[in-house]
Structure formats: structure tokens, C-alpha cells
Amino acid sequence: MASAPAAVPEITVTEGPLPPLPDAPPLDAGPLIRIEADRSIRLTGPIGGACHLDAAARHAVIDTTGAADPAAARLLLAEDMLPGLACHIHGLLPVSGTAVVVGGRAVLITGVSGSGKSLLAAELLARGHHLLADGIVVLSGLPGPALILPGPAGLTLHADASARSADRLDGPPPQRRRAGVPRLRHLPTAQHTTPLPVTAVFHLWQTIGGSDLEVLPARGLEGFQTMEGNVRQLHEGRILRGPRPIFAGVAALLGHVPLIRLRHRRDWQAPARLADHIEAMS
């Protein structure tokens, strides 16, 4: 059995014109992705721009000519779409979320954009826990016990939601933009640098009213439906690896790891409440 990779695959990205389309028909194609006979990939960005990824998923060329916002198109391709495709090519499962080491155990935090993932992670880091990965969390070892691979150092926060946590994290906060949304990247107090098995998945749901915190364990199909939206580039993964490996990977993750939905009231105390619960369970 091949050993699990120890790090997230790196892609060298350059800018320039893409190679011309070959005369041979593609092996497969979808709305945004085209797989050529030599296994190279051409990807079209949903807001403009395109890129070419070599068959080994190590080198990419991006061309944003004609995009209404070239900087936003470049970030979307290079930071959101290319890493997910590279993971699928290398047999890894990319998940949108944040992984934190709490009490020596890796927990995966997922949820839709704006559900509070980054603020919860910042609260946990401020309490002395370690960041493992943020943004794209890469899982290896499937369909056995899933390992989370360490990601690049740094926790990304929305600019309008980071004021409460900024003074509790070390490092300067240079401003960055992803698809036109202001964000801040802070260097956390500690970064874990070795793979760890994921021991629990906490999926965040926000509500305006209701209870402060509802804990709702999820299993089987319900658990899969909860996680499906967080599997990065699931559509492209179906094309690259077929439906069975992708769905088998997600089912394996949900079969081995407890998945807990945390439905929480949206207020300034929410990160502390959620962190208390995760610490107690870990």
C-alpha cells in the first residue's frame, strides 16, 4: 500500500497565453473543465479567465485576458479552483473549511460562507490551540481513516469580522482580496506541521433566533448531504475520478468520523460558546 502524502501538492503558477487546443477530441469535458488526451486540463473561470494544468498537476498557466476583473479571476483560479483539481488528480479529497488541533486531536470545521468558521478558529487559536489548515483542507488515506495534511500557515478572516480577534493573534495583518471580498490573513500563534487523523467534523449552521447552541449529530445520508457542499470542486472531481471514488471517499469520512452539526445563534458570544463545546468534546 502506498504511503499517504505528507504535504499538500504544490503548483507552480505562471501567467501568459495558454497552449493552443489540440486537434484530438478531449477525453472528457464539462461546463468549466476539459481533459485532453494527454491528461492535461483546461479550466475556465466562472468570472472570466482560464488556465492550463499539466497532467502531473504541478505546473499551471493562467490567462486573464478579457476578464472584467483580472485580479479577482486570477485569485479564484489560483487559490480556489486549481488546488482542488490538483488534489483530485493526486487522489486526495479537498474540503472547504478549517482544521484545528485541539488537545492533540485534529477537528475539522465546515459550514457555508459566513457561518463563523474563521471566527471560531481564531477563538481556538487565541486559547492556545494550533492551526492545521485553513481554506482548503486536504484529506488523504481514504477510504481508510482520513488524515488531514498541513496547509500553509495563516488564518484568513473577513475584514469586517476580524476586529474582535485581530489583537489576539500574532503577526501583521496584510490585506488581501479574494474575488473582490476584503480579507485579512493573520499569522497564528502556532502551526501544526505534521498530518493528523481527523477525529470529528463540526458543521456550523447560523440562526438569527432560537437557542444559543443546538448539538445535532448527523449520520448516513443526512451526514453526506451536510458535507457535500463543502467538498471542493465536487463536480470536477466526478469528471476526473468518476462518481464512485468521490462518493466513496465522502462516505468513508462520514463512516469513520463523528459529524456534529452545531446550530448556533448569531451574536458576538457565538465563537466562545462554540469553542467551549469543541474543547469539551475533544
N, C-alpha and C positions, 0 to 999 in steps of 0.2 A: 504493500500500500504506500502511495506517495505521501511524503510528509506534508503537513499543512504549511503554507507560506507564512513567513514571519513578518511581512510588511505589506502594505497596500501597494499594488503595482504603480510605478511612476510612468508618466507620459511626458515626453519632450514635445513641446508645442512651439511651432513657428508660424509666422504669418506670411501669406503670399498666395499666388494663384494656385488653384487645385489642379492635379493632373487631369488630362482630358479623359472623358468617359471611354472605356474600351468598346470595341466593336462587339465583343461577345455579350450575350444576354446575361443579366445578373442571376446569381443563384437564388436570390430571394429579394423582395422589396416590400416596403410598407410606405405609409404616408411620409415618414421622416427619414427612413433608413433604406439603404441599398447595399446589398452584399454582393461583391463582384466574384468572378470565377476564381481569382487568386486569393480570396478570403479577405481582401481589403474592404473597408467600409466607407461609404459616403453618407454623411449625416447632414440634414437640412434643419436649421434652427427655426422654431415656431415664430420668432420675431425677426427673422432675416438672418442672412449669413449661412455658411456651410463649412464643412470640414471633411478632410480625408484622413482616415486612420489606417495604419498599415496592419497587415494580417497578424503580427505579433502583439498588437495593441501597445506599442512602445513609442511610436512617433506619429504626430498628427500635424496637419497643416490646416490653418483656419483662414478663410477669406470672408471678410465682412463687407465687401464691395456691394453697394446698393442697399444695405440695411439702413432703416430710418435712424437707428441709434446704434452705431457700430460698437461702442464700448459695452452697451448692455448685451448686444448679441454675442460679443466675444466672451463676456463673463458667463453667459448662460451656456454656451457651448463648452468652454474650457473647464468650468467649475461644476456644472450640474449634469451635463449630458455625456461628455467624454469619459469621466471616471466611471459612471455607471456601465457604459458599454464595455470598457476595459475589464471591469470586474466580471461581467457575464462571459467574456471571451476566456478569461482565466479560470472559469468555474467557481467564481465567488458570488456571494449574494449581497448586493448593496442595498442598504436600508436607510431611509431618511430619518434621522434622529440624533440623539446624543448618548454616549456611553460614559458612565462614571464608575470609578472603583470605590465602593462603599464597604468598609470593613473587610477589605481584601477580596471582595467579590464584585464582578462586573455586572452592572444593571444597565439595561437598555431603555431609554426614554423615547417614546414615539408620540405622535399626535399631529394634527393638521397645523398648518402655519398659523401662528397666533395663539396656540393653545397653552403656551407657557413653558415649553421645553427648555429654552435657553435661560430663562429666569430661574427655573428650578435647578438647572445645572450650576448656575452661578451661586445659588444659595448653598448647594452641597460643596462646591469648591471653597466657598468662604468658611465652611465649617471644617476644612482640613482634608477633604477627600480629594482624589486625584482624577483628572480628566483622562479618558482613554481615547475617545474620538468624538468629533462634532461635525454635523452637516451630513456627510455620508459615512455611515457606519458599515464597515465591510466584515462580513461573516464568512469564515472558512470552515472546513471539516464536515459540511453537510454531505449526506443525510445523517451523519452521526451527531454527537454533541457539538454544538456550534461554538467556534472560537471567534472572539472579536479582535480584529487586528488593530494595532495602534494607528491613529491618524495623525496628521500634522498638529503641532502644538498650537493652541489658541482656541478660545471660545468666541463665537460670533453672536453678537446681540444686536437687536434692532435699536437704532439710535434713540427712538422715543420711549424705549422701555429699559434703558440701561442705567439711568441716573442713580437708582437706588443701589445698584450692585457695583458701579464703577469704582467707588472708593474702597471696596472690599477685595479687589483683585489687583495683583501686582502688574506693573508694566504700563507703558503708554498706550493710549487708545487711538491709533491712526484710523481715520475714516475711510471706509471703502463703500463701493456701491455694487449691488447685485441686481441686475435687471431694473435699474432705476430706483431701488429702495435703499435709503441710507442705512448702513450698518456699521457697527464698531467691532473690532477684533481686539480682545484683551488677552494678554498672556496670563494663564492661570498660575496659581502658586505652585502647582506640581503637575507633572505629566507622566502618566504611566507608559512605559515603553516596551512592554512585552505582551504577547497575546494572552487573553484570559477567556475561560469559558463563560458564556452568558448564563447567569443564574436566574434572572427574572426579567420580564418585559413589563414596563409600566406605560400604559397608553392613556394620555391625558385628554379629557373632554371638559370643555368650559361651559358653564351655565351662568346666566345673569342672576337667577334666583335659586331657591331650593336650599338644600343642605350645604354646610361648609365643605363636606367631603363624603362622597359615597364610594365604597370599595366594591367593585363588581368583577369577580373572577370570570374569565371567558375561556371556553373550551371548544374544540371541534370546529365546525363550520363557522360558528359565531366568532371564534377567535381568528380564523382565517380572514373573514370579512373585515374584522377590525384592523388587521395588519396589512391587507392587500394594498391600500392606498399609500403605505409607507415603503413598499418595495420599489426601489428606484428603477425607472426605465423598465417596468414590467412588460410593456408591450414589445419593446425592442428585445428584451430577454426571451420572449416567446419565439421571436424570429430566429435569434442567434442559437438558442439551445433547445427549442421546442417546448411545448406546454408541459410535458411530463417532468423534466428536470426542475423547471422553475417551481411548479406547484408542489412537487415532491420536497423541494428544499424548504418551502414555507411550511408545509405540513410537518416536516421533521422538526423544524424550530418550535412550532407550537406543540408538538407532541412531547418534547423533552423539557420544555421550559415553561414555568407558570406565567400566564399572561393575565395581568390585572388592569382593568380599566379604573382610572381614578377620575371620577366626575366631581369637579370642584367649582365652588363659587368664585366668580372673577372679582377679586379685590386685592388690595396691596399685601394682605397677610397670606395669600394663597401659596407662594413659594415656601414659606416657613412651614405651613401645615403639611404640604406635600413632602417636604424634606423630612419632617418628623416621622411621617408614616414610612417612608422608604428606609430610613435609618432603623426604625423599629423592626421592620421585616428582614433587614439584612444582617 
